[in-house]
């Protein structure tokens, strides 16, 4: 019983980590172009 609970906890932790990675990736995809645009505008 304890083994299956630990496996479930590990799967849950992996799921949460994957979700965080997905959110971070989405934020990067949205933010990076605007940041690059700001840098280009500053340098001109």
N, C-alpha and C positions, 0 to 999 in steps of 0.2 A: 504493500500500500504506500509506504513512504517513498519508494522508488518512483512510482507513477506520479505522485504529487510533485516530486522534485523535477521530473521530466516536464510536467505541465507548467511548473514555474519557469523552467528554462525556456520553454516554447513561448510563454507569455513575455518574458524578458526580451527574447529575440524579436518578437512581434512589435513590441514597443520601440526597440532600437531601430528596427526597419522603418517604422512609421516616422520616427524622428528624422532619420536620414532622408526619407522622401520629402518631408516638410522642408528640411534645410535645403535640399536640392531645388525644390520649387521656389523657395525664397531667393536662392542664388540666381536662378534663371530669370526671375523678375527684376532683381536689384542690379545685377551686373551691367546690363545695357544702359540703365539710367546713370550708373556711376561712371561708366566710360564716357557717356555723353557730357556729364558735368566736367570731367577732366579735360575733354577736348575743348569745351567752351572756355575753361579757365586758361588754357595754354594759348588760345588765340588772342 
